[in-house]
Amino acid sequence: MQDFESGARDVIAAAGARVVKTIGDAVLYVADDVATGAEVALGLAEAPATRGEHGVPVRVSLVWGRVLARFGDVFGPSVNLAARLVDIADPGTVLVDRGTAGLLADDARFALTARPGVEVQGLGMIEPVQLQRAYRG
């Protein structure tokens, strides 16, 4: 667990984002812009340091949206949606919501692939999009 937390903090800080909190095997971070958030999300999925001693790939999500900051924590629909997306992500993948995907669509660094819609408790039908690095050949 310490390897994961330390590795995640390194990835988040190196990209210019901030750790809000760690909860067991999860980390919540915020970024000042959506591209930084995407870089962090991909970095977390790719970094060997976040995989721990057993090399287990992490599940990552990113949702760009307003949050309420209170007592060092953040709250709101974006946080709830991010939690649901990470629950349905495959190991080693990054999922974003349609709104976040729309904001990243014109950025040549990223590739976006729509995934089938999923019914989730409390939010209804969500349409996840997988975020990956765009490969230039």
C-alpha positions as YAML, in Angstrom:
chain: A
units: angstrom
residues:
- id: 1
  name: MET
  ca: [0.00, 0.00, 0.00]
- id: 2
  name: GLN
  ca: [2.84, 2.41, 0.81]
- id: 3
  name: ASP
  ca: [4.35, 1.83, -2.64]
- id: 4
  name: PHE
  ca: [1.04, 2.72, -4.27]
- id: 5
  name: GLU
  ca: [0.50, 5.85, -2.20]
- id: 6
  name: SER
  ca: [4.06, 7.06, -2.67]
- id: 7
  name: GLY
  ca: [4.04, 6.31, -6.40]
- id: 8
  name: ALA
  ca: [0.66, 7.98, -6.88]
- id: 9
  name: ARG
  ca: [1.77, 11.10, -5.01]
- id: 10
  name: ASP
  ca: [4.90, 11.30, -7.19]
- id: 11
  name: VAL
  ca: [2.89, 11.00, -10.43]
- id: 12
  name: ILE
  ca: [0.31, 13.56, -9.30]
- id: 13
  name: ALA
  ca: [2.86, 16.12, -8.09]
- id: 14
  name: ALA
  ca: [5.11, 15.71, -11.15]
- id: 15
  name: ALA
  ca: [2.21, 16.59, -13.43]
- id: 16
  name: GLY
  ca: [1.30, 19.68, -11.42]
- id: 17
  name: ALA
  ca: [-1.86, 18.39, -9.72]
- id: 18
  name: ARG
  ca: [-2.63, 18.02, -6.00]
- id: 19
  name: VAL
  ca: [-3.55, 15.06, -3.82]
- id: 20
  name: VAL
  ca: [-6.77, 15.67, -1.90]
- id: 21
  name: LYS
  ca: [-6.70, 12.42, 0.05]
- id: 22
  name: THR
  ca: [-5.82, 8.78, 0.00]
- id: 23
  name: ILE
  ca: [-8.29, 6.20, 1.26]
- id: 24
  name: GLY
  ca: [-6.87, 2.70, 1.44]
- id: 25
  name: ASP
  ca: [-6.07, 1.73, -2.12]
- id: 26
  name: ALA
  ca: [-7.60, 4.89, -3.64]
- id: 27
  name: VAL
  ca: [-6.32, 8.39, -4.24]
- id: 28
  name: LEU
  ca: [-8.35, 11.51, -5.03]
- id: 29
  name: TYR
  ca: [-6.62, 14.40, -6.78]
- id: 30
  name: VAL
  ca: [-7.53, 17.73, -8.35]
- id: 31
  name: ALA
  ca: [-5.95, 19.58, -11.27]
- id: 32
  name: ASP
  ca: [-6.25, 23.13, -12.55]
- id: 33
  name: ASP
  ca: [-7.06, 22.09, -16.12]
- id: 34
  name: VAL
  ca: [-8.48, 19.04, -17.85]
- id: 35
  name: ALA
  ca: [-5.30, 18.21, -19.80]
- id: 36
  name: THR
  ca: [-3.28, 18.07, -16.59]
- id: 37
  name: GLY
  ca: [-5.95, 15.84, -15.09]
- id: 38
  name: ALA
  ca: [-5.69, 13.54, -18.12]
- id: 39
  name: GLU
  ca: [-1.90, 13.39, -17.88]
- id: 40
  name: VAL
  ca: [-2.17, 12.45, -14.21]
- id: 41
  name: ALA
  ca: [-4.80, 9.79, -14.91]
- id: 42
  name: LEU
  ca: [-2.69, 8.19, -17.65]
- id: 43
  name: GLY
  ca: [0.44, 8.49, -15.53]
- id: 44
  name: LEU
  ca: [-1.27, 6.68, -12.67]
- id: 45
  name: ALA
  ca: [-2.34, 3.86, -14.98]
- id: 46
  name: GLU
  ca: [1.14, 3.56, -16.54]
- id: 47
  name: ALA
  ca: [3.45, 4.06, -13.55]
- id: 48
  name: PRO
  ca: [5.09, 0.89, -12.23]
- id: 49
  name: ALA
  ca: [5.32, 2.59, -8.83]
- id: 50
  name: THR
  ca: [1.51, 2.63, -8.48]
- id: 51
  name: ARG
  ca: [1.28, -1.12, -9.08]
- id: 52
  name: GLY
  ca: [2.86, -2.19, -5.80]
- id: 53
  name: GLU
  ca: [4.98, -5.26, -5.22]
- id: 54
  name: HIS
  ca: [2.54, -7.60, -6.96]
- id: 55
  name: GLY
  ca: [2.31, -5.54, -10.16]
- id: 56
  name: VAL
  ca: [-1.47, -5.22, -10.04]
- id: 57
  name: PRO
  ca: [-2.69, -2.61, -12.59]
- id: 58
  name: VAL
  ca: [-4.74, 0.21, -11.13]
- id: 59
  name: ARG
  ca: [-8.16, 1.39, -12.27]
- id: 60
  name: VAL
  ca: [-8.37, 5.12, -12.96]
- id: 61
  name: SER
  ca: [-11.11, 7.63, -13.77]
- id: 62
  name: LEU
  ca: [-11.22, 11.33, -14.53]
- id: 63
  name: VAL
  ca: [-14.20, 13.65, -14.43]
- id: 64
  name: TRP
  ca: [-13.80, 17.35, -15.12]
- id: 65
  name: GLY
  ca: [-16.31, 19.47, -13.24]
- id: 66
  name: ARG
  ca: [-17.04, 21.77, -10.35]
- id: 67
  name: VAL
  ca: [-16.48, 20.55, -6.82]
- id: 68
  name: LEU
  ca: [-17.15, 21.96, -3.39]
- id: 69
  name: ALA
  ca: [-13.95, 22.17, -1.34]
- id: 70
  name: ARG
  ca: [-14.51, 21.88, 2.39]
- id: 71
  name: PHE
  ca: [-12.10, 21.05, 5.21]
- id: 72
  name: GLY
  ca: [-9.45, 19.82, 2.76]
- id: 73
  name: ASP
  ca: [-11.82, 17.47, 0.94]
- id: 74
  name: VAL
  ca: [-13.88, 17.85, -2.24]
- id: 75
  name: PHE
  ca: [-17.51, 16.92, -2.82]
- id: 76
  name: GLY
  ca: [-20.07, 17.01, -5.60]
- id: 77
  name: PRO
  ca: [-21.53, 15.18, -8.57]
- id: 78
  name: SER
  ca: [-18.16, 15.08, -10.35]
- id: 79
  name: VAL
  ca: [-16.59, 13.23, -7.41]
- id: 80
  name: ASN
  ca: [-19.49, 10.76, -7.30]
- id: 81
  name: LEU
  ca: [-19.29, 10.10, -11.05]
- id: 82
  name: ALA
  ca: [-15.51, 9.59, -10.86]
- id: 83
  name: ALA
  ca: [-16.04, 7.01, -8.11]
- id: 84
  name: ARG
  ca: [-18.58, 5.11, -10.22]
- id: 85
  name: LEU
  ca: [-16.34, 5.19, -13.29]
- id: 86
  name: VAL
  ca: [-13.37, 3.81, -11.41]
- id: 87
  name: ASP
  ca: [-15.60, 1.00, -10.10]
- id: 88
  name: ILE
  ca: [-16.36, -0.13, -13.67]
- id: 89
  name: ALA
  ca: [-12.90, 0.49, -15.18]
- id: 90
  name: ASP
  ca: [-10.87, -2.51, -16.24]
- id: 91
  name: PRO
  ca: [-7.47, -2.88, -14.56]
- id: 92
  name: GLY
  ca: [-4.88, -0.68, -16.25]
- id: 93
  name: THR
  ca: [-7.44, 1.56, -17.95]
- id: 94
  name: VAL
  ca: [-8.61, 5.15, -17.56]
- id: 95
  name: LEU
  ca: [-12.29, 5.98, -17.97]
- id: 96
  name: VAL
  ca: [-13.75, 9.45, -18.38]
- id: 97
  name: ASP
  ca: [-17.32, 10.66, -18.78]
- id: 98
  name: ARG
  ca: [-18.71, 12.03, -22.07]
- id: 99
  name: GLY
  ca: [-18.32, 15.65, -20.94]
- id: 100
  name: THR
  ca: [-14.67, 15.22, -20.06]
- id: 101
  name: ALA
  ca: [-14.09, 13.33, -23.31]
- id: 102
  name: GLY
  ca: [-15.57, 16.27, -25.22]
- id: 103
  name: LEU
  ca: [-13.10, 18.64, -23.59]
- id: 104
  name: LEU
  ca: [-10.17, 16.38, -24.52]
- id: 105
  name: ALA
  ca: [-11.34, 15.50, -28.03]
- id: 106
  name: ASP
  ca: [-9.30, 18.16, -29.82]
- id: 107
  name: ASP
  ca: [-6.07, 17.43, -27.92]
- id: 108
  name: ALA
  ca: [-3.79, 15.39, -30.19]
- id: 109
  name: ARG
  ca: [-2.03, 13.83, -27.17]
- id: 110
  name: PHE
  ca: [-5.09, 11.76, -26.29]
- id: 111
  name: ALA
  ca: [-7.17, 9.03, -27.91]
- id: 112
  name: LEU
  ca: [-10.76, 8.45, -26.81]
- id: 113
  name: THR
  ca: [-12.83, 5.31, -27.34]
- id: 114
  name: ALA
  ca: [-16.52, 5.13, -26.44]
- id: 115
  name: ARG
  ca: [-17.52, 2.17, -24.29]
- id: 116
  name: PRO
  ca: [-21.01, 0.70, -23.87]
- id: 117
  name: GLY
  ca: [-23.31, 2.52, -21.47]
- id: 118
  name: VAL
  ca: [-23.63, 1.14, -17.95]
- id: 119
  name: GLU
  ca: [-26.42, 1.54, -15.40]
- id: 120
  name: VAL
  ca: [-24.95, 2.59, -12.05]
- id: 121
  name: GLN
  ca: [-26.63, 3.02, -8.71]
- id: 122
  name: GLY
  ca: [-27.56, 6.59, -7.87]
- id: 123
  name: LEU
  ca: [-26.61, 8.02, -11.27]
- id: 124
  name: GLY
  ca: [-28.55, 5.96, -13.78]
- id: 125
  name: MET
  ca: [-27.07, 5.28, -17.23]
- id: 126
  name: ILE
  ca: [-23.54, 6.56, -17.77]
- id: 127
  name: GLU
  ca: [-21.57, 6.41, -21.00]
- id: 128
  name: PRO
  ca: [-17.90, 5.84, -20.22]
- id: 129
  name: VAL
  ca: [-15.11, 6.72, -22.63]
- id: 130
  name: GLN
  ca: [-11.68, 5.12, -22.43]
- id: 131
  name: LEU
  ca: [-8.79, 7.57, -22.38]
- id: 132
  name: GLN
  ca: [-5.42, 6.55, -23.85]
- id: 133
  name: ARG
  ca: [-2.33, 8.23, -25.18]
- id: 134
  name: ALA
  ca: [-2.45, 8.89, -28.91]
- id: 135
  name: TYR
  ca: [0.35, 7.08, -30.66]
- id: 136
  name: ARG
  ca: [2.13, 8.80, -33.47]
- id: 137
  name: GLY
  ca: [3.82, 6.48, -35.91]
...
